[in-house]
Amino acid sequence: MLFDGGSGALQFQGWFDSMLNEPCQFTRAKDGVTRCLPHIDTSQIYADSSCTQKLIPGSSVACAAPVGSHVTVSTGMPQGCDLESFAVFKLGAPTNVSPLYEGIPGSCNPSVVGGEVVQPLGDEVDPTTFVAATLKRFDTGDGIIAADVLVADDGAEQVMNLADEKQKYTCDDCLLTGCMTGLGDALHRCAPPGFSQTFVGQYADASCSNYNVVEVQTASACTPVNGLALVGAMGTGNACDPPLTYSIATVGAAVDPFGVYVPNGNDNGMTTCEQATLAHPPSAFHALGTPVSASMFLLVPFANVGQGRLSVPALVGKQGNQLVEEGTTFLDTQTGDPCTSLAFDGGSYCVPLAAENGALVFTDAACTVPASTVMPPSCAKMPPALVFPALGGACTTTYVAYAVGQALPPSQPTYVSSDGVCMPAGMTDGLFALTIVDPKTVFPPVASRTE
């Protein structure tokens, strides 16, 4: 399944089993094989007080899925480093069951959920019904960075992550996708997984001046540790300040956990330096060692792909291999702003991330004059120019675009519309007038398709 922004701008959204006519995702099936399994339900709703007769809430499967379609449930908690495995069942007919119970066998209690349509589990489905896949490693074209690709038996492929071909390690997801934007040269690099990380505000002295402590997760067969630490520079935590920058250092000698201190504010606004209350194993505390240059890690080529108004972020090999990240964010090259696909009446369009999903109210008893409490983005002095209130229920959500107009007087009487009935909602401050906008005249279209 893809979001198509046109002219080569494609965003992978997930897999679709064309034979079963259902979305699916690759995970470990009950037979131990990676397979593309239907919707995974994680609820803990049961028909009995022992929590053995599992029910599927209708809202979990798009508000009561067709009888005979499938649902995937866990077979139980994994043992050791094993991955969790799942079994697939057919869905029974929607029904109302009361009372309901929630929890797990041995800890089962009456549920606070009531009045919801539920579906019982039907027959279990043979896992071989579903497409299997194997993880394989391929050269991306530069001879150094490789791609770990999930290759399905029917030929479908999904890039799972990248790897350093020479050093034989998988790239750390966070550093690869640039979430630590202040790391070193702020470029995408293939660093090994298993970084320890400092916590802003942990110190190695009672005056809270020696910011030199890192919490290290104890290595295990399931949790690799690479002996390096991400070091976050001190900051105010104010979202309007420049983002925190990060550096890399080796992990030094162990530190007595009772010698770690944190600043603590009191009722008078004063900050004191107090001994930290710290967790013990599986964590330990160490001093930071010597700095490490980010340039020691391989640079991963990165570009925005697409020849039209919309492009998508992609990791691109020297031979042109495009490894597009899963997500919904495009780049609007006309405005320079990142945008995301939202469904409107009549189609989906790429809406700026800076816009607000505001709450819609009305200032007249007929619910014809719209308004919204619009908060400025965290670092903006003015409210956003557009808001997008969500309409619809839990099963389907569509949006309406409004332009933000003038501020309204305080203590404004407001109303809300529910099921076609306009009802008083009390007095509200901070409202702005709204004018409806046709999204297709402002935003680039995004199509959803399956191939």
CORCORBEL-V570166 format. One record per backbone hydrogen bond with DSSP energy under -1.0 kcal/mol. NH is the residue of the N-H (numbers start at 1). CO is the residue of the C=O. If there is no record, write none. Layout:
nh: (NH:NH)
co: (CO:CO)
This chain:
nh: (2:3:4:5:9:10:11:13:15:17:21:22:24:25:27:29:30:32:35:36:37:37:41:46:47:51:54:55:56:58:60:61:63:64:68:69:71:72:73:75:82:86:87:89:90:91:92:95:101:102:103:104:107:109:111:118:119:122:125:129:130:133:134:136:138:140:146:147:148:149:150:151:152:153:155:158:160:161:163:164:165:168:171:172:176:177:179:181:183:184:186:190:191:196:198:202:203:204:208:211:212:214:216:218:220:226:229:230:231:233:241:247:249:250:251:252:255:259:260:261:262:264:266:269:272:274:276:283:284:286:287:288:289:292:296:297:300:303:305:307:311:312:314:315:316:317:320:323:327:330:331:332:333:333:336:339:340:342:344:347:349:350:351:353:355:356:358:361:362:363:367:371:372:380:387:388:391:398:399:400:402:403:404:405:408:412:414:415:416:418:421:423:425:428:432:433:434:435:437:441:442:443:446:447:449)
co: (449:11:447:9:6:8:3:1:24:22:17:17:15:37:35:33:86:29:27:131:25:35:72:101:53:48:52:45:119:117:57:58:58:58:91:66:89:39:87:85:79:28:73:71:123:69:120:118:46:109:44:107:104:102:100:95:56:90:88:126:127:34:151:149:147:145:163:138:161:136:158:134:156:132:152:150:148:148:146:169:144:164:162:191:172:173:174:179:180:246:183:298:189:228:230:199:261:210:205:209:210:286:284:282:223:194:249:196:247:245:238:231:229:290:227:287:285:256:257:203:274:272:270:266:264:262:260:280:216:214:253:212:250:248:293:294:188:314:312:7:331:305:303:323:301:321:317:315:12:339:311:337:309:331:332:330:351:349:347:344:342:444:340:338:352:386:356:371:415:369:364:361:432:377:402:356:398:391:343:389:387:435:385:433:431:428:426:362:423:421:418:416:414:412:372:406:370:403:401:438:439:439:348:4:2)
